[in-house]
Amino acid sequence: PDKSMIAATVPIGYAMVNGLTTGGLGGQTVTVTNLSDFRHYSKSASPMIIRVSGNFTDTGMVYVYSNKTILGINGATLNGVGLAMQGVSNIIVKNLKINKVVGSDGIMIKYSSHHIWIDHNEFWQDRDHGWNYYDELMEVTERSNYVTISNNIFHDAHTALLVGSGNYQTTDIGHLKVTMYGNYFYNISERQPSIRFGFMHIFNNYFLNGSGYTIGVTQEGTVRTDNNYFENQNIPIFTNFNNIPGAVSGASTNLYITSGANQITTPPSSWLPPYEYASALFAASEVRGKVLNQAGPK
């Protein structure tokens, strides 16, 4: 089979390190057609597979408790409503569209949440409002860990993905282990992602039309990049925009098309991800075509 399709059933990377991410496997399957039921079942104490059917519009967050699979069907869309994961574990989110969550994130993963897989979703806002009108499309913060973000589309936002929330959040040291692959980012100003303190593996992603920086690594964050495709990016990889720069390796494996120079001020990191991924890796030259074909809700 096409190697890019293998990830459809099991995540690659950190969501399968030091435990497994199986979501609501073995639990009841329910289909929700309104936001009230979605909020109710998401807070269930039991494992559950929640099929989301419909186009829901509201404000605020749906709080997702542990051992859940959230599965969008038939183009299910959350307008103005995000998903919050706080102090929970073992959650899978697939095939949802989430947009324009005013004052918050499309998906918020915080407070030591772990073993989360975010796969084949679409996130967007707009850049017509000020930078503080929305928060990020996604954040992984406050000691969260073992997260895989794969095959999603992130677009039309000032800030896409924040890993680590503050320069003084030293309790994040030893956490924030995140894998990111097969994603398509376009029309984003910055933070695709930005990372502090944690360890992040970024491979086979396509970044198009970035006006600020693409991957920002600061406050002793560590990033391994493999075979990404940067197109029309102002600064693809950036380490020196904060008090303490981070460290990067693998920058030479990426393709840079009509993009500015990397601004990497630190020696290459020797850190490598603690899992096998070579069998899923494809050439940087193939990334654009494969990601455009695979990313987003199915």
N, C-alpha and C positions, 0 to 999 in steps of 0.2 A: 504493500500500500504506500501511498504518498506519506513520507515521514511526517509532514506537517499535520496530518490527520490523526496520528497516533495519540496525541494529547487529548483527543475528544473524550476519552473514558477515564484516564488517570492523569493527574497533573505531573509535570516534571518539576523537580526542584524542591524548594524548602517546604512546601505543603506536605511533602512525604518524608521529611527528615525528623527524627526524634519523635515519631508517631505517624499516624495516617490521617488523611482528610477524606472522610467518606460521607459527610453531610448527614442527611436523614435516612441513610440506607437502613432497611429493616423496619422503618416506621410506617405509619399510615400515610397514604397519598390522598391529598385533598386538592380540589380545584377551587380557587377563589375568584369571584367575578365582581367584587366590590372591595373598597379599601378597608372597611370596617372588619370584614372577615379576614383580610390579609393581616391586619394588625393583630387580630385575636390569635390566629394560628401561629404567627411568627413568635408569639410569646409562650407557646406551649412548652411545658416541661419535658415533653416526650420527643423522641426523634420523629421527624416528619418531612415528607416531600410535599412542598407547596407549589402547585402549578398556578401561575398567575395568568389570568385571561382577562384582558380588558385594558382600557386606557383611563388611568386614575389621575385625577387632578386635585391637589390639596397643598397644604404647607406642612412643614415639620418633617419628622422622621418616623419610619417604621422600625421598631426595636426588634432585632432578630436574636433569639436565644440560641443556645448551643444545640448541636446535632440537627441541623436543618439543611435541606436542599431547597433553594428558591429557583424555580424554573419558569421563565417566561415562555408563553406559547402564543402563537398567532400575533406576533408583533407587540406583545404586552409592553405598555409604556407607563412610567411614573413621571407625571408633570409636576414639578415643584416639590416632590416628595423624595427624600433620600432614605437609605438604609443605614441604621446605626448598629454597630457590633461593639459592645462595651463589656469587657470582662467575660467574654464567651469564647467557645472553641468549637471546632469541627463544623464549619459552615461552607457550603458551596452555593455560589450565585451564578446562574447561567441564563443567557438569552433574554436579558431584560434591556429596556431602553430607559435611561434615567436622565432627566434634564432640568436645568434652571431651578435648582434648589436654593432659594434666596437665603443668604446668611448662614448656609451650612454646606456640607459636602454631599455629593452624589452617593458615595459610600464612605462611611466613617468607621475605621477599625482602630480601637484604642483601649486603654486600661487593661493591658496584659492579655488581650485577645490573641488566640493562636490557632494554627492549623485552619487557615482560611484559603479558599480557592475561588478566585473571581475570573470567570472564563466566558468568552464570546458575548460580551455585553457592549452597549454603546452609551457613551456619556457625552453630554454637551451643555454649553451655556450660550453666552454671546459675549462679545467684547464691546458692546454699546454702552454698558454701565461702567462705573468706577471699579477699581480693583478690589474694593472691599464689599461690593454688593453681593457677590457670591463668595463662597469659600472655594477650596479646591474641588475638582471633580472627584478626587479620592484622597484619603489620608490614611497612613499607617503610623500611629504615634503611641506615646505613653506606654512603652515597654512591650508593645505587641510583637509577635514573632511567628516565624514559620508560615509565610504567606506566599502564594503563587498568584501572579496576575498575568493572564495569558489570553491572546487572541481577541482582545477588546479593541474598540475604536474610541479614541478620545479626541474631541475636536471643538474648535471655536470657544476658547476660554483663555483667560489671562494665565491661570495656573492650573496645571493638570493633576500632578501627583506629588504629595508631600510625604516624605518618610523621615520622621523625627521632627518634633514641633518647635524646639527652641535650643539656642546655643548653650543654655545652662541646664538643660534637661539631662543631667549626667546619669540619672537612673536608667536611661536608655542604653547605656553601655552594656554590651553582652546580649542585647535584644535586637529587634528590627532586622531580622534576617529575611530577605525578600528576593524572590525570583520573578523576573519579568521577561516574557518572550512572546513573539508573534503578534505584538500590538501595533496598531496604526495610530499615530498621533499627527494631527494636522491643524494648522491655523491656531497654534498655541503660542502664547508669549514666552512663558518660562516654566520651569519645574516639570520636566518630562522624564525623570523626576528631579527633585532635589532631595539629598539625603544627608543626615547628620548621624554620627556615632555608629550606625549599623553597618551591615554587610549585605551588599546587593549584587545580584548577578543579572546582567542585562544582555540578552542575546536575541538576534534575529527579529529586531523591531524596525519599523519603517517610520521615520520622522520627516514630515514635509512641512515647509513654510513655518519656521520658528523665528520669531523676531528678536528674542532675547537670548537666553542660553537654553540648551536642550537638557543635558545631564549635568546637574550641579552637585559637587561632592565637597562637603565642608565639615568642620568640627570633627575631624578624624574619622569621617565616614570612609568606607572602603568599597570600591566598585570594580568588578570584573566585567568588561565588555567583550562580546564575541559576535562578529559578523552582523553588525547593524548597518542600516542604510540611512544616511543623513542626506537630505536634499533641501537645498535652500534654507539652511540653518545658519543663523548669525554666529553663534559660538557653540559648536557641537558638545564639547566637554569642557567644563569650567570648574576650577578648584579654588580660585583666589578671590572670591567675592565676599569673604567673611573673615572673622578674626583668625581662624585656624583652618588651613586648607585640608582637604581629604586626599586620598591616594587612589590611583586608578591603574589598572593593567589592561592589556589587550587593545589599546587604542588603535594600533596599526592593523588590526583585523577588520576594522570597519571600512565601509565605503563612504566617501565624502564627495557629494555632487553639488556643485555651485554653492558651497558653504564656506564660511570663514574658517580661520584656524582655531584648533583647540587651544585653550589657555590652561595648561597643566603645569603647575609650579612645583610639583613634588616628584621624587623618584618613583618609578613604577613599583606598585605593590607586588609582593610575592604571593599574596593570598589567592587561593583557587577554591571554587565551590566544592563542598564535601560530598558531591553526588555525581553520578555518571550522566552526562548529557551529550557526549560526542555523537551518539547514535541518532540523536534528534536534530543535531545542528546541520544547517545547510549553508551554502556559500553566500557571502554578502551580496554577490551579484544576482542571486535568485530571490532575495528578500522582498523586493518591491512587488514582484508579480505574485509570489506566494501569499504575502500578507494581504494584499488587496483582494485576493480570491477567498481567503479563509477568515479574516477578522470580522467581528461583529456578530449579532444575533443570527441564529440559523433556524 
